[in-house]
Amino acid sequence: MLLTGCGGFVHNEPLVGPYALLATDSPEQLYVGRVLPSGAAVEVIPPQVDALGYDDHYVVAHVKEKGYFYVAVGAGNSVGPLDQAHYTEDKARLSLPEFRRKPGRL
């Protein structure tokens, strides 16, 4: 899904590589997008991100009422939604990063 706002983004925070924490209309609708050279973004983790972490290899997020997601930097496609048990398995197997920011601190 290609997303861009008429007036740009109300939140645009670079993370790692081409990925950013974005909100098009409302700061409560934060999502992770892959930013294109044109400035538009492709959603890779859906809105309502309430916890976030990243390193040079992965971006991880928890999305309110949906579950856990992650995307490998450079791969472009996200994995998820996952429940906590499956996320914990993938976290151990892939050495996914810790969440850096929790709800209310995004």
Secondary structure, DSSP 8 states (H G I E B T S, - for coil): -EE--TT--SEEEE-STTEEEEESS-GGG-EEEEE-TTS-EEEEE-S-EEEEEE-SSEEEEEETTTEEEEEETTT--EEEEE-HHHHHHHHHHHT----SB-TT--
